[in-house]
Amino acid sequence: MRRLLRLIWRGLRRGRFVGTIAAMHSARLSYAPVTLGDAGRFHRIACDEHVRRYLLDGVVVSMEWSAQRIDESQASFARRGVGLWLAHERSSNELVGFCGFIELPSIHVEPQLVYALFERFTGTGYATEMARASICHACTRARFRDVFASVDAANVASRRVLEKLGFEPIAGSQGTFGATSLLRLDATEGAHDRCA
């Protein structure tokens, strides 16, 4: 808990929690940048069994891990114009998951698109909606020319989402649970169509 409070204080001193990043909306979801005040909700998503299976290779993470990801997200918003958002249903305000961009320098130098949602929301089109909103922000606000994402071969549903949005595989590697693909979306082609 002390470490979490230190991270919050450090973020406040650096001016990271001033409302400079706009909230977003899509047809059925609203998005708010993740702050350390959201650490409990973000951590609940990160610890969800369904999310861990596909995003964290099954690893159970600590609250400190979650706070560190939030701190990194705030730094990424300041540096690159992208980070992580919590996604809520507009009709009920129920927490659906998170989406946005994280930096994984061991995989690629550019921030990567990520989205994670509770299993009860799978099959609703929310993953596509979350990914599309994140891509739209990256293209129109942060001026990305390319958007990158990586996906495990076992995560067939996520691969379909990325392909539907126009991502194409550019590299492969061996991950913890099998093959992993790095995909790229040319954000200069039809970027405004993806925001519709």
N, C-alpha and C positions, 0 to 999 in steps of 0.2 A: 504494500500500500504506500509506503514511503517513496518507493521508486516511481510509482504512478503519480503521486503528488509532485515529485521533482520534475517529471516530464511535463506535467501541466504548467507548473510555474515557469519552466524554461521556455515553453511555447508562448506563454503570455508575455514574457520579457522580450521575446523575439518578434512580437506583434503578429503571430501567426493566426490568432483566433479573432482577428478583427474581420467583420463580415465582408470581405473583399471578393469572395467567390460566390457567384450567384447560384441560387437554387435553380433546378431545372424541372420541367414537367414534360410528360409524354401523354399519350391518349388516356392511359389508365393508372399511371404511376407518377409520383412526385419524388424528387431527389434533393437531398440536402448534403452538403459537404460534411464528411465525418470529422468530428472534433473530439478532443479527449473527454468532453462531457458525454459523449456517446459511447465511451469505452465499453460499458456493460452490454449495450445492444450489439455493438460490433463483435465483441467477444462471444456472445451467444451464437451469432451466425458462424464465426470461425470454429466454434466447438461442436457445431451440429454434425452429426454422423454423416449425413448425405454430403454436406459441403466438404468435410475433411476427406472423404473418399476420393473426390475428384480434384480438389484444389490443394490439399495439403498432404497428399500421399498417406492419409490415415493418421497422421500425427496429431496428438492432442496438444494444443498450445496453451501457454500460460497467459494470464492477464497482462503481464509485462510484455509478452510478445505482441499482443494486440495493441497495447499502448505505443509500442515502438512503431508498428505499422501505421498507426494514426499519425504519429509525429512525422514519419517519412512522407505520408500523404500530404500533410500540411506544407512540408518543405518542397515537395514536388509541385503543388499548386503555386507556390511562390516562385519557383525556378522555371517550370515548364508550362504552367497554366492548366495542368491536369492533376488529378489525384483520385480519391475514392469518395463516393456518395453512398449514403444509405437510401434505399428505395422503399417507399411505402405505397400501399394502394390508396388512390385518391378517394375512393368511395368509403372506405372504412378506416383509413389511416393505419392499417395493420402493417407491421414491418414485414417486408418480402425478402430482402437480402441487401447486398451491396454490389456496386459496379464502379467501373472507372479504369484507372491506370495505376500500375505499380512498376517500379524499376527493378529489373532482374538482370544486372550486368553480366552474369555468368551465361545467360542465354542470348541477350541482344542488348546493344547499347541504348536503344530507344525504349521508352516506357511501353509496357504491354497492356493490352486490353484484358480486363478480368471482369467476371460477373459470377456471383454466387447467390443462390436462393434456397430457401427452405424447400424440402422435398414436396410438401403439400402444394407448392405453387408451380411445380414442373408440369409441362404439358399444357400450360395456359397461354403460351406465347410471351410470357414476361421476360424470359432470357433474351429473346430477340429484341424486345422493346427496350430493355436495359442496355444491351450492346449498342443498338442503334442510337439511343440518346447519348451515350458516351462518345461514340464515333462522331456524331453531329457536333458535340462540344469541341472535340479535338480538331475537327476540320474548320469550323467556323470561328471559334474563339481562340484556340491555341495555334491555329494555322499549321497543323500537321500535314505533311505531304504524303506520308505513308503511316499506316496503323499496323502494328504487329500484335500477334497473339500466339500463344503456344497451347497445345492440347494433347493429352494422352490419347493413344489409339483406343483405349477402353472407354473413353468418354464420347461415345458415338453421338449422343444428342447434342453436345456442345459443338462437335465437329460439324454437324448439320447446320446449326445456327450460324457458324462462321462462314460456311460455304454459301448459305442462303444470302448472306450479306455481301458476298463477293470476294472473300478471302481466298487466296491461293497458297498452296504449300511451297516453301522455298528451301527448307532444310529439315533434316530429321536427326534424332539422336536417341540414345537409349536412356530411358527414365527409370525410376524406382520400380514401376510396375509394367514395364514394356516400352514400346516405341512411343516417342514424343515427336510431334511435328511443330515446326515454327511456320506460321502463316503470315502473309502480308496482304494488305488491302491498299491499292493505289487510291489514296484519298483525293487526288486531283481529278479523277474521272467520276463524274456524277455525284460529287459530295453532297450537293444540295438535294438531289433525289433521295438520298439516304436519310435526310432529315425530315422528310414528309411523313 
